[in-house]
């Protein structure tokens, strides 16, 4: 899909010199998620969603949206790992929501699976987030901007005639969040979610170029990061290291919705440290 020109040289500077370098680095920690339907060959891989690796204590987990893992009913989920390999991660996903309920009833919409020790050991340090790179206490400020990095399904759909070769067409998107008073419109609370303003004309590729607005099906499970707004376009030293603050779960007409990372940590603690929180009550598939 061809890029379109930026109307503002200032926006071009921002995208190429500030956003794109950080997006490239952060995209190393994210992965497209594919579905391989039961009984089908690798030629039938289907781009399904996004996810990212997170190191929690001495464990490494793949995090995504719960509704993405519902597709396990129809096949196996695969992710690119290391060295150009694409693998199905054994074990079970822990997720919010009941499978007996419609997917839209789960407004937290989080899921994770622990990576096998051998696979976790193979991941380079730049391929996963750590707790130190997360911010569970981020609060609304009108000048705060948030970065979404993900893998839209349409742009990353494998070519069935070229098995073993996966496209690489991620996107990044930067904007401010809606004020807390606006969250009732989405039946959400700013204490549990982010509603980042969405303008499809501002979606970028991994080179910082604006692209023709893609369908964003497939970005569910992407990381949502706090991206500090620099004081001026010439003062790049004020740019802070982005912090992971949420997990993208849906795209509305005018908002990208993410669940706060604090809820994910609460669920991880329930799963891996039940003595600290009481009974382990996550659902597992």
Secondary structure as the mmCIF struct_conf table of DSSP 4:
data_model
#
loop_
_struct_conf.conf_type_id
_struct_conf.id
_struct_conf.beg_label_comp_id
_struct_conf.beg_label_asym_id
_struct_conf.beg_label_seq_id
_struct_conf.end_label_comp_id
_struct_conf.end_label_asym_id
_struct_conf.end_label_seq_id
STRN STRN1 UNK A 3 UNK A 3
BEND BEND1 UNK A 7 UNK A 7
HELX_RH_AL_P HELX_RH_AL_P1 UNK A 9 UNK A 13
HELX_RH_PI_P HELX_RH_PI_P1 UNK A 14 UNK A 19
HELX_RH_AL_P HELX_RH_AL_P2 UNK A 20 UNK A 27
TURN_TY1_P TURN_TY1_P1 UNK A 28 UNK A 29
STRN STRN2 UNK A 30 UNK A 37
TURN_TY1_P TURN_TY1_P2 UNK A 38 UNK A 39
HELX_RH_3T_P HELX_RH_3T_P1 UNK A 42 UNK A 44
STRN STRN3 UNK A 46 UNK A 56
TURN_TY1_P TURN_TY1_P3 UNK A 57 UNK A 58
STRN STRN4 UNK A 59 UNK A 64
HELX_RH_AL_P HELX_RH_AL_P3 UNK A 66 UNK A 69
HELX_RH_3T_P HELX_RH_3T_P2 UNK A 70 UNK A 73
TURN_TY1_P TURN_TY1_P4 UNK A 74 UNK A 74
STRN STRN5 UNK A 75 UNK A 80
BEND BEND2 UNK A 82 UNK A 82
TURN_TY1_P TURN_TY1_P5 UNK A 83 UNK A 84
STRN STRN6 UNK A 86 UNK A 88
HELX_LH_PP_P HELX_LH_PP_P1 UNK A 89 UNK A 90
BEND BEND3 UNK A 91 UNK A 91
STRN STRN7 UNK A 94 UNK A 95
BEND BEND4 UNK A 96 UNK A 97
TURN_TY1_P TURN_TY1_P6 UNK A 99 UNK A 100
BEND BEND5 UNK A 101 UNK A 101
HELX_RH_3T_P HELX_RH_3T_P3 UNK A 103 UNK A 105
BEND BEND6 UNK A 107 UNK A 108
STRN STRN8 UNK A 111 UNK A 114
HELX_LH_PP_P HELX_LH_PP_P2 UNK A 115 UNK A 116
HELX_RH_AL_P HELX_RH_AL_P4 UNK A 117 UNK A 122
BEND BEND7 UNK A 123 UNK A 123
HELX_RH_3T_P HELX_RH_3T_P4 UNK A 125 UNK A 127
BEND BEND8 UNK A 128 UNK A 128
STRN STRN9 UNK A 129 UNK A 130
HELX_RH_3T_P HELX_RH_3T_P5 UNK A 131 UNK A 133
STRN STRN10 UNK A 134 UNK A 134
TURN_TY1_P TURN_TY1_P7 UNK A 136 UNK A 137
TURN_TY1_P TURN_TY1_P8 UNK A 142 UNK A 143
STRN STRN11 UNK A 145 UNK A 150
TURN_TY1_P TURN_TY1_P9 UNK A 153 UNK A 156
TURN_TY1_P TURN_TY1_P10 UNK A 160 UNK A 161
BEND BEND9 UNK A 162 UNK A 162
TURN_TY1_P TURN_TY1_P11 UNK A 163 UNK A 164
STRN STRN12 UNK A 171 UNK A 176
STRN STRN13 UNK A 177 UNK A 177
HELX_LH_PP_P HELX_LH_PP_P3 UNK A 178 UNK A 179
HELX_RH_3T_P HELX_RH_3T_P6 UNK A 180 UNK A 186
TURN_TY1_P TURN_TY1_P12 UNK A 187 UNK A 187
TURN_TY1_P TURN_TY1_P13 UNK A 190 UNK A 192
STRN STRN14 UNK A 193 UNK A 197
HELX_RH_3T_P HELX_RH_3T_P7 UNK A 200 UNK A 202
STRN STRN15 UNK A 204 UNK A 204
TURN_TY1_P TURN_TY1_P14 UNK A 206 UNK A 207
BEND BEND10 UNK A 208 UNK A 208
STRN STRN16 UNK A 210 UNK A 211
BEND BEND11 UNK A 212 UNK A 212
TURN_TY1_P TURN_TY1_P15 UNK A 217 UNK A 218
TURN_TY1_P TURN_TY1_P16 UNK A 220 UNK A 221
STRN STRN17 UNK A 223 UNK A 227
HELX_LH_PP_P HELX_LH_PP_P4 UNK A 228 UNK A 230
BEND BEND12 UNK A 231 UNK A 232
TURN_TY1_P TURN_TY1_P17 UNK A 233 UNK A 234
HELX_RH_3T_P HELX_RH_3T_P8 UNK A 236 UNK A 238
HELX_LH_PP_P HELX_LH_PP_P5 UNK A 239 UNK A 242
STRN STRN18 UNK A 243 UNK A 251
BEND BEND13 UNK A 253 UNK A 254
STRN STRN19 UNK A 255 UNK A 260
HELX_RH_AL_P HELX_RH_AL_P5 UNK A 261 UNK A 272
HELX_RH_AL_P HELX_RH_AL_P6 UNK A 274 UNK A 277
BEND BEND14 UNK A 278 UNK A 279
STRN STRN20 UNK A 283 UNK A 284
#
